């Protein structure tokens, strides 16, 4: 079975997986350390 066929046949699962990846990315981005005066 082709990988693209799986995603085309299951649009709801594809949308949920895309939402989960985006949510995980936003959480990971907010968890990055930020320094006011970084060492350059």
PDB file of N, CA, C and O in Angstrom:
ATOM      1  N   UNK A   1       0.842  -1.186   0.000  1.00  0.00           N
ATOM      2  CA  UNK A   1       0.000   0.000   0.000  1.00  0.00           C
ATOM      3  C   UNK A   1       0.888   1.250   0.000  1.00  0.00           C
ATOM      4  O   UNK A   1       1.872   1.337   0.735  1.00  0.00           O
ATOM      5  N   UNK A   2       0.521   2.182  -0.819  1.00  0.00           N
ATOM      6  CA  UNK A   2       1.268   3.427  -0.949  1.00  0.00           C
ATOM      7  C   UNK A   2       1.010   4.325   0.265  1.00  0.00           C
ATOM      8  O   UNK A   2      -0.112   4.388   0.768  1.00  0.00           O
ATOM      9  N   UNK A   3       2.045   5.011   0.729  1.00  0.00           N
ATOM     10  CA  UNK A   3       1.895   5.869   1.921  1.00  0.00           C
ATOM     11  C   UNK A   3       0.920   7.011   1.672  1.00  0.00           C
ATOM     12  O   UNK A   3       0.179   7.393   2.578  1.00  0.00           O
ATOM     13  N   UNK A   4       0.906   7.560   0.468  1.00  0.00           N
ATOM     14  CA  UNK A   4      -0.017   8.662   0.187  1.00  0.00           C
ATOM     15  C   UNK A   4      -1.463   8.179   0.140  1.00  0.00           C
ATOM     16  O   UNK A   4      -2.376   8.933   0.477  1.00  0.00           O
ATOM     17  N   UNK A   5      -1.681   6.932  -0.273  1.00  0.00           N
ATOM     18  CA  UNK A   5      -3.043   6.385  -0.319  1.00  0.00           C
ATOM     19  C   UNK A   5      -3.628   6.275   1.086  1.00  0.00           C
ATOM     20  O   UNK A   5      -4.827   6.486   1.271  1.00  0.00           O
ATOM     21  N   UNK A   6      -2.807   5.951   2.066  1.00  0.00           N
ATOM     22  CA  UNK A   6      -3.274   5.860   3.450  1.00  0.00           C
ATOM     23  C   UNK A   6      -3.817   7.210   3.908  1.00  0.00           C
ATOM     24  O   UNK A   6      -4.884   7.284   4.517  1.00  0.00           O
ATOM     25  N   UNK A   7      -3.068   8.285   3.609  1.00  0.00           N
ATOM     26  CA  UNK A   7      -3.485   9.615   4.048  1.00  0.00           C
ATOM     27  C   UNK A   7      -4.670  10.139   3.241  1.00  0.00           C
ATOM     28  O   UNK A   7      -5.486  10.894   3.770  1.00  0.00           O
ATOM     29  N   UNK A   8      -4.776   9.758   1.991  1.00  0.00           N
ATOM     30  CA  UNK A   8      -5.910  10.195   1.164  1.00  0.00           C
ATOM     31  C   UNK A   8      -7.190   9.488   1.601  1.00  0.00           C
ATOM     32  O   UNK A   8      -8.261  10.095   1.615  1.00  0.00           O
ATOM     33  N   UNK A   9      -7.085   8.207   1.956  1.00  0.00           N
ATOM     34  CA  UNK A   9      -8.265   7.443   2.366  1.00  0.00           C
ATOM     35  C   UNK A   9      -8.759   7.817   3.758  1.00  0.00           C
ATOM     36  O   UNK A   9      -9.927   7.589   4.073  1.00  0.00           O
ATOM     37  N   UNK A  10      -7.898   8.384   4.597  1.00  0.00           N
ATOM     38  CA  UNK A  10      -8.278   8.711   5.980  1.00  0.00           C
ATOM     39  C   UNK A  10      -8.041  10.194   6.265  1.00  0.00           C
ATOM     40  O   UNK A  10      -7.068  10.535   6.938  1.00  0.00           O
ATOM     41  N   UNK A  11      -8.907  11.087   5.767  1.00  0.00           N
ATOM     42  CA  UNK A  11      -8.671  12.528   5.950  1.00  0.00           C
ATOM     43  C   UNK A  11      -8.810  12.986   7.405  1.00  0.00           C
ATOM     44  O   UNK A  11      -8.129  13.924   7.819  1.00  0.00           O
ATOM     45  N   UNK A  12      -9.679  12.340   8.183  1.00  0.00           N
ATOM     46  CA  UNK A  12      -9.850  12.756   9.578  1.00  0.00           C
ATOM     47  C   UNK A  12      -8.614  12.387  10.387  1.00  0.00           C
ATOM     48  O   UNK A  12      -8.127  13.194  11.178  1.00  0.00           O
ATOM     49  N   UNK A  13      -8.106  11.181  10.198  1.00  0.00           N
ATOM     50  CA  UNK A  13      -6.891  10.764  10.903  1.00  0.00           C
ATOM     51  C   UNK A  13      -5.706  11.627  10.489  1.00  0.00           C
ATOM     52  O   UNK A  13      -4.857  11.960  11.315  1.00  0.00           O
ATOM     53  N   UNK A  14      -5.651  11.987   9.213  1.00  0.00           N
ATOM     54  CA  UNK A  14      -4.574  12.854   8.737  1.00  0.00           C
ATOM     55  C   UNK A  14      -4.652  14.225   9.393  1.00  0.00           C
ATOM     56  O   UNK A  14      -3.629  14.778   9.799  1.00  0.00           O
ATOM     57  N   UNK A  15      -5.855  14.776   9.499  1.00  0.00           N
ATOM     58  CA  UNK A  15      -6.020  16.087  10.136  1.00  0.00           C
ATOM     59  C   UNK A  15      -5.652  16.037  11.612  1.00  0.00           C
ATOM     60  O   UNK A  15      -5.005  16.953  12.120  1.00  0.00           O
ATOM     61  N   UNK A  16      -6.056  14.977  12.304  1.00  0.00           N
ATOM     62  CA  UNK A  16      -5.723  14.849  13.719  1.00  0.00           C
ATOM     63  C   UNK A  16      -4.221  14.689  13.927  1.00  0.00           C
ATOM     64  O   UNK A  16      -3.662  15.246  14.871  1.00  0.00           O
ATOM     65  N   UNK A  17      -3.569  13.933  13.054  1.00  0.00           N
ATOM     66  CA  UNK A  17      -2.125  13.756  13.180  1.00  0.00           C
ATOM     67  C   UNK A  17      -1.403  15.072  12.895  1.00  0.00           C
ATOM     68  O   UNK A  17      -0.426  15.393  13.571  1.00  0.00           O
ATOM     69  N   UNK A  18      -1.864  15.833  11.912  1.00  0.00           N
ATOM     70  CA  UNK A  18      -1.264  17.126  11.610  1.00  0.00           C
ATOM     71  C   UNK A  18      -1.447  18.091  12.778  1.00  0.00           C
ATOM     72  O   UNK A  18      -0.531  18.843  13.112  1.00  0.00           O
ATOM     73  N   UNK A  19      -2.618  18.075  13.394  1.00  0.00           N
ATOM     74  CA  UNK A  19      -2.885  18.926  14.548  1.00  0.00           C
ATOM     75  C   UNK A  19      -1.995  18.539  15.727  1.00  0.00           C
ATOM     76  O   UNK A  19      -1.483  19.412  16.429  1.00  0.00           O
ATOM     77  N   UNK A  20      -1.809  17.243  15.949  1.00  0.00           N
ATOM     78  CA  UNK A  20      -0.958  16.784  17.048  1.00  0.00           C
ATOM     79  C   UNK A  20       0.497  17.188  16.824  1.00  0.00           C
ATOM     80  O   UNK A  20       1.174  17.591  17.769  1.00  0.00           O
ATOM     81  N   UNK A  21       0.983  17.086  15.597  1.00  0.00           N
ATOM     82  CA  UNK A  21       2.365  17.478  15.292  1.00  0.00           C
ATOM     83  C   UNK A  21       2.541  18.979  15.478  1.00  0.00           C
ATOM     84  O   UNK A  21       3.555  19.420  16.018  1.00  0.00           O
ATOM     85  N   UNK A  22       1.562  19.771  15.034  1.00  0.00           N
ATOM     86  CA  UNK A  22       1.644  21.223  15.199  1.00  0.00           C
ATOM     87  C   UNK A  22       1.600  21.608  16.673  1.00  0.00           C
ATOM     88  O   UNK A  22       2.334  22.499  17.102  1.00  0.00           O
ATOM     89  N   UNK A  23       0.747  20.946  17.450  1.00  0.00           N
ATOM     90  CA  UNK A  23       0.656  21.229  18.879  1.00  0.00           C
ATOM     91  C   UNK A  23       1.959  20.868  19.588  1.00  0.00           C
ATOM     92  O   UNK A  23       2.436  21.621  20.437  1.00  0.00           O
ATOM     93  N   UNK A  24       2.527  19.730  19.244  1.00  0.00           N
ATOM     94  CA  UNK A  24       3.803  19.327  19.825  1.00  0.00           C
ATOM     95  C   UNK A  24       4.900  20.326  19.459  1.00  0.00           C
ATOM     96  O   UNK A  24       5.752  20.640  20.290  1.00  0.00           O
ATOM     97  N   UNK A  25       4.886  20.823  18.235  1.00  0.00           N
ATOM     98  CA  UNK A  25       5.869  21.813  17.815  1.00  0.00           C
ATOM     99  C   UNK A  25       5.739  23.120  18.578  1.00  0.00           C
ATOM    100  O   UNK A  25       6.746  23.724  18.947  1.00  0.00           O
ATOM    101  N   UNK A  26       4.504  23.566  18.819  1.00  0.00           N
ATOM    102  CA  UNK A  26       4.307  24.799  19.589  1.00  0.00           C
ATOM    103  C   UNK A  26       4.765  24.629  21.035  1.00  0.00           C
ATOM    104  O   UNK A  26       5.366  25.538  21.608  1.00  0.00           O
ATOM    105  N   UNK A  27       4.484  23.475  21.622  1.00  0.00           N
ATOM    106  CA  UNK A  27       4.920  23.218  22.997  1.00  0.00           C
ATOM    107  C   UNK A  27       6.443  23.171  23.062  1.00  0.00           C
ATOM    108  O   UNK A  27       7.044  23.729  23.980  1.00  0.00           O
ATOM    109  N   UNK A  28       7.062  22.515  22.102  1.00  0.00           N
ATOM    110  CA  UNK A  28       8.522  22.421  22.086  1.00  0.00           C
ATOM    111  C   UNK A  28       9.154  23.793  21.853  1.00  0.00           C
ATOM    112  O   UNK A  28      10.192  24.101  22.439  1.00  0.00           O
ATOM    113  N   UNK A  29       8.541  24.618  21.005  1.00  0.00           N
ATOM    114  CA  UNK A  29       9.078  25.952  20.736  1.00  0.00           C
ATOM    115  C   UNK A  29       9.026  26.828  21.982  1.00  0.00           C
ATOM    116  O   UNK A  29       9.958  27.585  22.257  1.00  0.00           O
ATOM    117  N   UNK A  30       7.935  26.723  22.732  1.00  0.00           N
ATOM    118  CA  UNK A  30       7.804  27.520  23.955  1.00  0.00           C
ATOM    119  C   UNK A  30       8.747  27.037  25.046  1.00  0.00           C
ATOM    120  O   UNK A  30       9.081  27.800  25.953  1.00  0.00           O
ATOM    121  N   UNK A  31       9.184  25.783  24.974  1.00  0.00           N
ATOM    122  CA  UNK A  31      10.074  25.226  25.996  1.00  0.00           C
ATOM    123  C   UNK A  31      11.538  25.559  25.727  1.00  0.00           C
ATOM    124  O   UNK A  31      12.397  25.264  26.558  1.00  0.00           O
ATOM    125  N   UNK A  32      11.838  26.168  24.582  1.00  0.00           N
ATOM    126  CA  UNK A  32      13.226  26.518  24.275  1.00  0.00           C
ATOM    127  C   UNK A  32      13.721  27.602  25.231  1.00  0.00           C
ATOM    128  O   UNK A  32      12.984  28.535  25.552  1.00  0.00           O
ATOM    129  N   UNK A  33      14.959  27.479  25.682  1.00  0.00           N
ATOM    130  CA  UNK A  33      15.485  28.508  26.589  1.00  0.00           C
ATOM    131  C   UNK A  33      15.765  29.811  25.836  1.00  0.00           C
ATOM    132  O   UNK A  33      16.253  29.797  24.706  1.00  0.00           O
ATOM    133  N   UNK A  34      15.448  30.933  26.482  1.00  0.00           N
ATOM    134  CA  UNK A  34      15.678  32.250  25.894  1.00  0.00           C
ATOM    135  C   UNK A  34      16.510  33.058  26.879  1.00  0.00           C
ATOM    136  O   UNK A  34      16.198  33.126  28.068  1.00  0.00           O
ATOM    137  N   UNK A  35      17.576  33.671  26.365  1.00  0.00           N
ATOM    138  CA  UNK A  35      18.455  34.468  27.218  1.00  0.00           C
ATOM    139  C   UNK A  35      18.416  35.921  26.759  1.00  0.00           C
ATOM    140  O   UNK A  35      18.440  36.202  25.561  1.00  0.00           O
ATOM    141  N   UNK A  36      18.356  36.851  27.728  1.00  0.00           N
ATOM    142  CA  UNK A  36      18.341  38.270  27.379  1.00  0.00           C
ATOM    143  C   UNK A  36      19.671  38.710  26.779  1.00  0.00           C
ATOM    144  O   UNK A  36      19.697  39.470  25.811  1.00  0.00           O
ATOM    145  N   UNK A  37      20.754  38.244  27.341  1.00  0.00           N
ATOM    146  CA  UNK A  37      22.094  38.587  26.856  1.00  0.00           C
ATOM    147  C   UNK A  37      22.855  37.307  26.522  1.00  0.00           C
ATOM    148  O   UNK A  37      23.608  36.800  27.354  1.00  0.00           O
ATOM    149  N   UNK A  38      22.667  36.784  25.317  1.00  0.00           N
ATOM    150  CA  UNK A  38      23.347  35.531  24.968  1.00  0.00           C
ATOM    151  C   UNK A  38      24.841  35.756  24.733  1.00  0.00           C
ATOM    152  O   UNK A  38      25.263  36.845  24.343  1.00  0.00           O
ATOM    153  N   UNK A  39      25.623  34.719  24.974  1.00  0.00           N
ATOM    154  CA  UNK A  39      27.057  34.772  24.680  1.00  0.00           C
ATOM    155  C   UNK A  39      27.245  34.560  23.186  1.00  0.00           C
ATOM    156  O   UNK A  39      26.845  33.531  22.642  1.00  0.00           O
ATOM    157  N   UNK A  40      27.849  35.529  22.530  1.00  0.00           N
ATOM    158  CA  UNK A  40      28.013  35.439  21.088  1.00  0.00           C
ATOM    159  C   UNK A  40      29.467  35.247  20.753  1.00  0.00           C
ATOM    160  O   UNK A  40      29.822  35.147  19.579  1.00  0.00           O
TER     161      UNK A  40
END
